[in-house]
């Protein structure tokens, strides 16, 4: 089915984007990457402006709420990915399956068959096994040394991303908005939110600098423009989201199944963790990811 392939493409591209985020953050601050990433993505979807201002006000309110959820989710995830190994980040990010399944059942009134329940069990089992690794001597860069706050922020990001996924389905199913117009308004609201965030941050830091007689810079757009990882990140984001919006428009697509398929991204992050960032304990993480993906396969093949 076409929507399954589109969501699979989204998942693989999402995995590549997680790697690019970590690379981009090696050169610039979270604020710089987030703002330019969003602005470039908006510029890329500007051709969709034709007819976009004819959408209903009530529809735009829902899009604004979706953008707000993503605005917060990105702040949380970008701050956590700095401190969490990419291979572990990719697997912990799979927890959004649990949130999305809950929202799919409660909001979209979707039903879970035997296949989906078994798949969900395997997903939860794979996540729990991340903590079941045999005890070894803790090293300085061991995963156990990651501050709990960053794991908590990642889980908050997963929950908000699941909210956004539900709103995608609502918008593409119950409103007349097209996937192109949705992408335009979604990105426009994000640019507005992040612009306000930049201004607020600069004002706060300016006041702090006056009090401490320092001149610390927190936003350097010129430096960010030279970061090619941000440009590539924006291109992949636009492509991936278009795949997802088209898939959501298919009446046969289901939020619970789509969310499971998206998690194919974890293999990309595990491979990148091994060969790009030279992280440890890859085999254990790979086995946990295999259990989770087995749950994805079961859920898709045994669809009710």
C-alpha positions in Angstrom: 0.0 0.0 0.0 1.3 3.5 -0.9 0.7 5.1 2.5 2.8 2.4 4.1 5.7 3.1 1.8 5.4 6.8 2.3 5.5 6.4 6.1 8.5 4.0 5.8 10.3 6.7 3.7 9.5 9.2 6.4 10.9 6.9 9.1 14.2 6.4 7.3 14.6 10.1 6.5 13.8 10.9 10.2 16.7 8.7 11.3 19.0 10.6 9.0 17.7 13.9 10.4 18.5 12.8 13.9 22.1 12.3 12.9 22.2 15.6 11.1 20.8 17.4 14.2 23.7 16.0 16.3 26.3 17.1 13.7 24.7 20.6 13.3 24.8 21.1 17.1 28.5 20.4 17.1 29.0 23.8 15.4 26.1 25.9 16.6 23.8 26.4 19.6 20.4 24.9 19.9 18.8 28.3 19.4 20.8 29.0 16.2 20.1 25.6 14.7 16.4 25.6 15.5 15.7 29.1 14.1 17.6 28.7 10.9 16.4 25.1 10.4 12.8 26.3 10.7 13.3 29.4 8.5 14.9 27.5 5.7 12.2 24.9 5.8 9.6 27.6 5.5 11.4 29.2 2.6 11.4 25.8 0.8 7.6 25.5 1.1 6.8 29.0 0.0 5.6 27.8 -3.4 2.5 26.4 -1.6 1.4 29.9 -0.6 -1.1 30.1 -3.6 -4.6 29.8 -2.2 -3.3 29.1 1.4 -5.0 32.2 2.8 -8.4 30.8 1.8 -8.4 28.2 4.6 -10.9 28.3 7.4 -9.9 30.1 10.6 -10.9 27.1 12.7 -8.6 24.9 10.6 -5.7 27.3 11.1 -6.3 27.2 14.9 -5.7 23.5 14.8 -2.6 23.9 12.6 -1.3 26.5 15.1 -1.8 24.0 18.0 0.1 21.4 16.0 2.9 23.8 15.4 3.0 24.7 19.1 3.3 21.0 20.0 6.3 20.7 17.6 7.8 24.0 18.7 8.1 22.6 22.3 9.0 19.1 21.1 12.0 20.4 19.1 13.2 22.5 22.0 13.2 19.5 24.3 14.7 17.0 21.7 17.4 19.4 20.5 18.5 20.0 24.1 18.5 16.3 24.9 20.3 15.0 21.8 23.4 17.0 22.7 23.9 14.8 25.8 22.4 11.4 24.7 24.4 9.0 22.4 22.6 9.0 19.0 22.2 5.2 19.1 20.4 5.4 22.5 18.5 8.5 21.5 17.0 6.7 18.5 15.7 3.8 20.6 14.4 6.0 23.4 12.6 8.0 20.8 10.6 4.9 20.0 8.6 5.5 23.2 6.4 7.8 21.1 4.7 4.6 19.9 3.2 4.1 23.3 1.9 7.7 23.4 0.6 7.6 19.9 -1.2 4.3 20.4 -2.9 5.8 23.5 -3.9 9.0 21.6 -5.0 6.9 18.6 -7.4 4.9 20.7 -8.7 7.7 22.9 -9.0 10.5 20.3 -9.4 8.8 16.9 -11.4 5.9 18.3 -9.1 3.4 16.6 -9.4 -0.3 17.6 -6.4 -2.6 18.3 -6.5 -6.1 17.0 -4.5 -9.1 18.3 -1.7 -8.2 16.0 -1.5 -4.6 17.2 -1.6 -5.6 20.9 1.2 -8.2 20.3 3.2 -5.6 18.4 2.7 -3.0 21.2 3.9 -5.5 23.7 7.1 -6.2 21.8 7.7 -2.5 21.5 7.3 -2.0 25.2 9.5 -5.1 25.9 12.3 -3.7 23.7 12.3 -0.4 25.5 12.4 -2.1 28.9 15.3 -4.3 27.9 17.4 -1.2 27.4 17.6 -1.1 31.2 18.1 -4.9 31.6 21.7 -5.0 30.3 24.0 -7.1 32.5 25.9 -5.0 35.0 29.3 -3.8 33.8 31.9 -1.4 35.1 30.6 2.1 34.6 32.9 4.2 32.3 33.1 7.9 32.2 31.1 8.0 29.0 28.7 5.2 29.9 25.0 5.6 29.0 24.2 5.4 32.8 25.9 8.7 33.4 23.4 10.7 31.2 21.6 13.2 33.4 18.0 12.1 34.0 16.6 15.5 32.9 17.7 14.9 29.3 15.9 11.6 29.2 12.8 13.2 30.7 13.0 16.0 28.0 13.2 13.4 25.3 10.1 11.6 26.7 8.2 15.0 26.7 9.3 15.5 23.1 7.9 12.0 22.2 4.6 12.8 23.8 4.3 16.2 22.0 5.3 14.6 18.7 2.5 12.1 19.2 0.0 14.9 19.8 1.2 16.5 16.5 0.7 13.1 14.8 -2.9 12.9 16.0 -3.6 16.5 14.8 -2.1 15.6 11.4 -4.6 12.9 11.0 -7.5 15.1 12.2 -6.5 17.9 9.7 -6.0 15.6 6.7 -9.2 13.6 7.5 -11.8 16.1 8.8 -10.8 19.4 7.2 -10.4 20.4 3.5 -6.8 21.6 3.9 -4.4 20.2 1.3 -1.0 18.7 2.3 0.7 21.6 0.6 -1.3 24.3 2.5 -0.8 22.4 5.8 2.9 22.4 5.3 2.9 26.1 4.5 0.9 27.2 7.6 2.6 24.7 9.8 6.0 26.1 9.0 4.8 29.7 9.1 3.5 29.3 12.7 6.8 27.6 13.6 8.8 30.5 12.2 6.6 32.9 14.3 7.1 30.9 17.4 10.8 30.5 17.1 11.2 34.2 16.1 9.5 35.2 19.4 11.7 32.6 21.2 14.8 34.2 19.8 13.7 37.7 20.7 12.8 36.7 24.3 16.1 34.8 24.7 18.1 37.8 23.5 16.3 40.2 25.8 16.8 37.9 28.8 20.5 37.4 28.0 21.0 41.1 27.4 19.6 41.9 30.9 21.8 39.2 32.4 24.9 40.6 30.6 24.2 44.0 31.9 24.0 42.7 35.5 27.2 40.7 35.2 29.1 43.1 32.9 29.6 40.4 30.4 28.9 40.2 26.7 28.2 36.6 26.0 26.7 36.0 22.5 23.8 33.5 22.4 22.7 33.9 18.8 25.0 34.1 15.7 23.0 33.8 12.5 26.0 34.3 10.3 27.8 31.3 11.8 24.6 29.2 11.5 24.3 30.1 7.8 27.7 28.5 7.2 26.7 25.3 8.8 25.8 23.0 5.9 24.3 20.4 8.2 21.4 22.8 8.9 20.7 23.3 5.2 20.6 19.5 4.6 18.5 19.1 7.7 15.9 21.5 6.4 15.7 19.8 2.9 15.1 16.4 4.4 12.5 17.8 6.8 10.4 19.2 4.0 10.6 16.0 2.0 9.8 13.7 5.0 6.8 15.8 6.1 5.3 15.9 2.6 5.5 12.1 2.6 3.8 12.0 6.0 1.0 14.5 5.1 0.2 12.6 1.9 0.0 9.3 3.8 -2.3 10.9 6.4 -4.7 11.9 3.6 -5.2 8.3 2.7 -8.5 7.1 4.3 -7.0 3.7 4.9 -4.1 4.9 7.0 -4.3 4.5 10.8 -2.4 6.5 13.3 -1.4 3.5 15.4 0.1 1.6 12.5 1.8 4.7 11.0 3.5 5.5 14.3 4.9 2.0 14.5 6.3 2.1 10.9 7.9 5.5 11.5 10.2 3.9 14.1 12.3 2.2 11.4 14.4 5.3 12.0 16.1 3.6 14.9 18.3 1.4 12.7 19.7 4.5 11.0 20.6 6.1 14.4 22.2 2.8 15.6 24.3 2.4 12.5 25.3 6.1 12.7 26.2 5.6 16.4 28.6 2.8 15.5 30.3 4.2 12.4 30.0 8.0 12.7 30.1 8.7 16.5 31.9 5.4 17.5 29.6 4.7 20.4 29.7 1.6 22.6 27.2 -1.2 23.5 25.8 -1.1 19.9 25.0 -4.9 19.9 22.7 -4.6 23.0 20.9 -1.6 21.5 20.6 -3.3 18.1 19.0 -6.4 19.8 16.5 -4.1 21.6 15.7 -2.3 18.4 15.1 -5.7 16.6 12.6 -6.6 19.2 10.8 -3.3 18.7 10.9 -3.6 14.9 9.5 -7.1 15.3 6.6 -5.5 17.0 6.2 -3.1 14.1 6.2 -5.9 11.6 3.6 -7.9 13.5 1.4 -4.9 13.8 1.5 -4.1 10.1 1.2 -7.7 8.8 -1.6 -8.7 11.2 -3.6 -5.5 10.7 -7.2 -5.9 11.9 
